[in-house]
Amino acid sequence: MKFLRTTLAGLWLIELELREDERGFLARTYCETEFHAHGLNTCWPQCNLTLTRQRGMIRGMHFQAEPKPEIKLIRCSAGAIFDVLVDVRRESPTFGRWEGFELTTANRRTLYVPGGFAHGFQCLTDNCEVFYQMSEFYDAALFRGIRWNDPAVNIKWPIAEAVLSERDRNLPLLSSLA
């Protein structure tokens, strides 16, 4: 695996190193030793899979608050998404900044997302599946989110005609987080 730093502290883009032969390839998607060597989380007690049927649909921007913020490993297992992370850690020098990545079946990239980041994605194709490994169990009482189109964050979504659930459309602005 190749661990690539991003512009947001603690956020990593991971590219697979394919071992190919006439049969196809083998690639390591997770290695406790390599993650530990980079100072990253190695415990994943919960895994989730989402299917989003419609191109242009946005899911997000979600996170889990203290005292159990979720660290996530995220990859697109079918289709293509524009994956976005917003730093919501008040003490962080990159608070309120966002970064986006195209995750696809073809590029096989994975994002390592530390706690304290709001996460969301927009489907670039129909029928996108996204696989998450989570460092914490989901706790509904700690669920938080920020609005996908918060003008203070100013995310540049690739598809202008965004489709959202009622819940995601009505999330609060970043400025209202305690």
C-alpha positions as YAML, in Angstrom:
chain: A
units: angstrom
residues:
- id: 1
  name: MET
  ca: [0.00, 0.00, 0.00]
- id: 2
  name: LYS
  ca: [1.07, 3.57, -0.64]
- id: 3
  name: PHE
  ca: [0.14, 6.03, 2.12]
- id: 4
  name: LEU
  ca: [-0.23, 9.53, 0.65]
- id: 5
  name: ARG
  ca: [-0.59, 12.62, 2.84]
- id: 6
  name: THR
  ca: [-3.36, 15.07, 2.04]
- id: 7
  name: THR
  ca: [-3.75, 18.77, 2.81]
- id: 8
  name: LEU
  ca: [-5.86, 18.04, 5.93]
- id: 9
  name: ALA
  ca: [-3.99, 16.86, 9.03]
- id: 10
  name: GLY
  ca: [-4.49, 13.18, 9.78]
- id: 11
  name: LEU
  ca: [-6.34, 12.39, 6.53]
- id: 12
  name: TRP
  ca: [-4.59, 9.83, 4.31]
- id: 13
  name: LEU
  ca: [-5.22, 8.62, 0.76]
- id: 14
  name: ILE
  ca: [-4.19, 4.99, 0.37]
- id: 15
  name: GLU
  ca: [-3.40, 3.51, -3.02]
- id: 16
  name: LEU
  ca: [-3.12, -0.21, -3.54]
- id: 17
  name: GLU
  ca: [-0.03, -1.89, -4.91]
- id: 18
  name: LEU
  ca: [-1.24, -4.58, -7.27]
- id: 19
  name: ARG
  ca: [0.67, -7.85, -7.60]
- id: 20
  name: GLU
  ca: [-0.36, -8.96, -11.08]
- id: 21
  name: ASP
  ca: [0.05, -12.12, -13.11]
- id: 22
  name: GLU
  ca: [-1.87, -13.94, -15.85]
- id: 23
  name: ARG
  ca: [-4.75, -14.65, -13.43]
- id: 24
  name: GLY
  ca: [-5.34, -11.02, -12.48]
- id: 25
  name: PHE
  ca: [-4.02, -9.37, -9.32]
- id: 26
  name: LEU
  ca: [-3.79, -9.53, -5.55]
- id: 27
  name: ALA
  ca: [-3.63, -6.37, -3.45]
- id: 28
  name: ARG
  ca: [-3.47, -5.86, 0.27]
- id: 29
  name: THR
  ca: [-6.31, -3.53, 1.35]
- id: 30
  name: TYR
  ca: [-5.36, -3.50, 5.03]
- id: 31
  name: CYS
  ca: [-2.29, -4.48, 7.02]
- id: 32
  name: GLU
  ca: [-2.18, -3.94, 10.78]
- id: 33
  name: THR
  ca: [1.62, -3.67, 10.72]
- id: 34
  name: GLU
  ca: [1.67, -0.98, 8.01]
- id: 35
  name: PHE
  ca: [-1.15, 1.02, 9.60]
- id: 36
  name: HIS
  ca: [0.57, 0.84, 12.99]
- id: 37
  name: ALA
  ca: [3.86, 1.99, 11.42]
- id: 38
  name: HIS
  ca: [2.04, 5.14, 10.17]
- id: 39
  name: GLY
  ca: [0.51, 5.75, 13.62]
- id: 40
  name: LEU
  ca: [-2.99, 4.88, 12.38]
- id: 41
  name: ASN
  ca: [-5.89, 3.05, 14.03]
- id: 42
  name: THR
  ca: [-5.85, -0.74, 13.70]
- id: 43
  name: CYS
  ca: [-9.14, -1.71, 15.41]
- id: 44
  name: TRP
  ca: [-12.30, -1.89, 13.24]
- id: 45
  name: PRO
  ca: [-15.22, -3.32, 15.28]
- id: 46
  name: GLN
  ca: [-17.93, -2.27, 12.80]
- id: 47
  name: CYS
  ca: [-18.16, -2.33, 9.00]
- id: 48
  name: ASN
  ca: [-20.93, -0.80, 6.88]
- id: 49
  name: LEU
  ca: [-21.94, -1.00, 3.23]
- id: 50
  name: THR
  ca: [-24.18, 1.55, 1.51]
- id: 51
  name: LEU
  ca: [-25.90, 1.35, -1.86]
- id: 52
  name: THR
  ca: [-26.93, 4.64, -3.43]
- id: 53
  name: ARG
  ca: [-29.04, 4.15, -6.53]
- id: 54
  name: GLN
  ca: [-29.06, 7.59, -8.14]
- id: 55
  name: ARG
  ca: [-26.29, 9.57, -9.83]
- id: 56
  name: GLY
  ca: [-26.01, 13.03, -8.24]
- id: 57
  name: MET
  ca: [-27.24, 11.85, -4.83]
- id: 58
  name: ILE
  ca: [-25.30, 13.28, -1.89]
- id: 59
  name: ARG
  ca: [-25.02, 11.45, 1.42]
- id: 60
  name: GLY
  ca: [-23.62, 13.63, 4.18]
- id: 61
  name: MET
  ca: [-22.02, 15.50, 5.75]
- id: 62
  name: HIS
  ca: [-21.96, 13.22, 8.82]
- id: 63
  name: PHE
  ca: [-19.73, 12.54, 11.81]
- id: 64
  name: GLN
  ca: [-19.87, 11.10, 15.30]
- id: 65
  name: ALA
  ca: [-19.08, 13.49, 18.18]
- id: 66
  name: GLU
  ca: [-16.92, 13.06, 21.27]
- id: 67
  name: PRO
  ca: [-16.46, 11.01, 23.33]
- id: 68
  name: LYS
  ca: [-16.58, 8.38, 20.56]
- id: 69
  name: PRO
  ca: [-15.57, 10.01, 17.27]
- id: 70
  name: GLU
  ca: [-15.39, 7.53, 14.41]
- id: 71
  name: ILE
  ca: [-12.20, 6.89, 12.51]
- id: 72
  name: LYS
  ca: [-13.14, 5.53, 9.08]
- id: 73
  name: LEU
  ca: [-11.59, 3.58, 6.23]
- id: 74
  name: ILE
  ca: [-13.67, 4.33, 3.14]
- id: 75
  name: ARG
  ca: [-13.64, 2.79, -0.31]
- id: 76
  name: CYS
  ca: [-15.99, 2.68, -3.26]
- id: 77
  name: SER
  ca: [-16.63, -0.98, -4.12]
- id: 78
  name: ALA
  ca: [-18.99, -0.33, -7.07]
- id: 79
  name: GLY
  ca: [-19.39, 2.74, -9.28]
- id: 80
  name: ALA
  ca: [-17.72, 6.09, -8.67]
- id: 81
  name: ILE
  ca: [-18.09, 8.76, -6.00]
- id: 82
  name: PHE
  ca: [-16.72, 12.18, -5.16]
- id: 83
  name: ASP
  ca: [-15.83, 11.73, -1.48]
- id: 84
  name: VAL
  ca: [-15.58, 14.86, 0.69]
- id: 85
  name: LEU
  ca: [-14.13, 15.43, 4.16]
- id: 86
  name: VAL
  ca: [-14.50, 18.59, 6.24]
- id: 87
  name: ASP
  ca: [-12.32, 19.19, 9.28]
- id: 88
  name: VAL
  ca: [-14.72, 20.00, 12.16]
- id: 89
  name: ARG
  ca: [-12.07, 19.91, 14.90]
- id: 90
  name: ARG
  ca: [-12.25, 23.43, 16.38]
- id: 91
  name: GLU
  ca: [-8.62, 23.32, 17.61]
- id: 92
  name: SER
  ca: [-7.29, 22.20, 14.20]
- id: 93
  name: PRO
  ca: [-5.36, 24.60, 11.95]
- id: 94
  name: THR
  ca: [-7.48, 23.26, 9.05]
- id: 95
  name: PHE
  ca: [-10.86, 23.69, 10.82]
- id: 96
  name: GLY
  ca: [-13.63, 24.31, 8.28]
- id: 97
  name: ARG
  ca: [-11.52, 23.30, 5.27]
- id: 98
  name: TRP
  ca: [-12.55, 20.51, 2.94]
- id: 99
  name: GLU
  ca: [-10.86, 18.16, 0.52]
- id: 100
  name: GLY
  ca: [-12.45, 15.89, -2.07]
- id: 101
  name: PHE
  ca: [-11.31, 12.69, -3.75]
- id: 102
  name: GLU
  ca: [-12.66, 10.56, -6.56]
- id: 103
  name: LEU
  ca: [-13.03, 6.99, -5.34]
- id: 104
  name: THR
  ca: [-13.96, 4.44, -7.98]
- id: 105
  name: THR
  ca: [-14.09, 0.74, -8.63]
- id: 106
  name: ALA
  ca: [-11.25, 1.26, -11.12]
- id: 107
  name: ASN
  ca: [-8.83, 3.33, -9.00]
- id: 108
  name: ARG
  ca: [-9.41, 1.21, -5.85]
- id: 109
  name: ARG
  ca: [-8.37, 4.08, -3.57]
- id: 110
  name: THR
  ca: [-9.13, 4.12, 0.15]
- id: 111
  name: LEU
  ca: [-9.41, 7.08, 2.50]
- id: 112
  name: TYR
  ca: [-8.28, 6.94, 6.11]
- id: 113
  name: VAL
  ca: [-10.35, 9.54, 7.97]
- id: 114
  name: PRO
  ca: [-9.51, 10.48, 11.56]
- id: 115
  name: GLY
  ca: [-12.19, 11.37, 14.09]
- id: 116
  name: GLY
  ca: [-13.39, 14.95, 13.89]
- id: 117
  name: PHE
  ca: [-14.11, 15.02, 10.15]
- id: 118
  name: ALA
  ca: [-17.55, 15.36, 8.60]
- id: 119
  name: HIS
  ca: [-17.87, 12.91, 5.73]
- id: 120
  name: GLY
  ca: [-20.08, 12.79, 2.69]
- id: 121
  name: PHE
  ca: [-20.06, 11.82, -0.96]
- id: 122
  name: GLN
  ca: [-21.81, 12.45, -4.24]
- id: 123
  name: CYS
  ca: [-22.47, 9.56, -6.61]
- id: 124
  name: LEU
  ca: [-20.93, 10.07, -10.04]
- id: 125
  name: THR
  ca: [-22.71, 6.98, -11.39]
- id: 126
  name: ASP
  ca: [-25.90, 5.09, -10.60]
- id: 127
  name: ASN
  ca: [-25.71, 2.21, -8.11]
- id: 128
  name: CYS
  ca: [-22.68, 3.16, -6.04]
- id: 129
  name: GLU
  ca: [-21.60, 0.95, -3.18]
- id: 130
  name: VAL
  ca: [-19.39, 2.38, -0.45]
- id: 131
  name: PHE
  ca: [-17.71, 0.17, 2.15]
- id: 132
  name: TYR
  ca: [-16.72, 1.64, 5.53]
- id: 133
  name: GLN
  ca: [-14.63, 0.20, 8.34]
- id: 134
  name: MET
  ca: [-15.38, 2.02, 11.60]
- id: 135
  name: SER
  ca: [-13.32, 2.43, 14.78]
- id: 136
  name: GLU
  ca: [-16.42, 2.87, 16.95]
- id: 137
  name: PHE
  ca: [-19.89, 1.43, 17.10]
- id: 138
  name: TYR
  ca: [-22.57, 3.78, 15.82]
- id: 139
  name: ASP
  ca: [-24.16, 5.82, 18.61]
- id: 140
  name: ALA
  ca: [-27.30, 7.70, 17.52]
- id: 141
  name: ALA
  ca: [-26.98, 10.13, 20.44]
- id: 142
  name: LEU
  ca: [-23.59, 11.25, 19.10]
- id: 143
  name: PHE
  ca: [-24.66, 11.62, 15.45]
- id: 144
  name: ARG
  ca: [-23.86, 15.07, 14.06]
- id: 145
  name: GLY
  ca: [-23.69, 16.65, 10.65]
- id: 146
  name: ILE
  ca: [-23.22, 19.85, 8.72]
- id: 147
  name: ARG
  ca: [-25.02, 21.10, 5.66]
- id: 148
  name: TRP
  ca: [-23.73, 19.92, 2.28]
- id: 149
  name: ASN
  ca: [-23.92, 23.45, 0.84]
- id: 150
  name: ASP
  ca: [-22.72, 25.48, 3.83]
- id: 151
  name: PRO
  ca: [-21.40, 28.75, 2.30]
- id: 152
  name: ALA
  ca: [-18.65, 28.98, 4.93]
- id: 153
  name: VAL
  ca: [-17.23, 25.63, 3.76]
- id: 154
  name: ASN
  ca: [-18.04, 26.10, 0.05]
- id: 155
  name: ILE
  ca: [-17.68, 22.52, -1.20]
- id: 156
  name: LYS
  ca: [-17.42, 22.29, -4.99]
- id: 157
  name: TRP
  ca: [-19.65, 19.33, -5.79]
- id: 158
  name: PRO
  ca: [-19.11, 17.98, -9.33]
- id: 159
  name: ILE
  ca: [-22.80, 17.50, -10.20]
- id: 160
  name: ALA
  ca: [-24.83, 20.68, -9.77]
- id: 161
  name: GLU
  ca: [-28.23, 18.94, -9.66]
- id: 162
  name: ALA
  ca: [-27.75, 17.41, -6.23]
- id: 163
  name: VAL
  ca: [-30.31, 15.04, -4.75]
- id: 164
  name: LEU
  ca: [-30.47, 14.72, -0.94]
- id: 165
  name: SER
  ca: [-32.54, 13.08, 1.73]
- id: 166
  name: GLU
  ca: [-34.70, 15.36, 3.89]
- id: 167
  name: ARG
  ca: [-32.43, 14.74, 6.88]
- id: 168
  name: ASP
  ca: [-29.23, 15.66, 5.02]
- id: 169
  name: ARG
  ca: [-30.83, 18.71, 3.38]
- id: 170
  name: ASN
  ca: [-31.65, 20.12, 6.83]
- id: 171
  name: LEU
  ca: [-28.40, 19.55, 8.71]
- id: 172
  name: PRO
  ca: [-27.07, 22.65, 10.55]
- id: 173
  name: LEU
  ca: [-24.35, 25.01, 9.38]
- id: 174
  name: LEU
  ca: [-20.77, 24.54, 10.63]
- id: 175
  name: SER
  ca: [-21.04, 27.79, 12.63]
- id: 176
  name: SER
  ca: [-23.81, 26.28, 14.79]
- id: 177
  name: LEU
  ca: [-21.69, 23.39, 16.08]
- id: 178
  name: ALA
  ca: [-20.95, 23.70, 19.80]
...
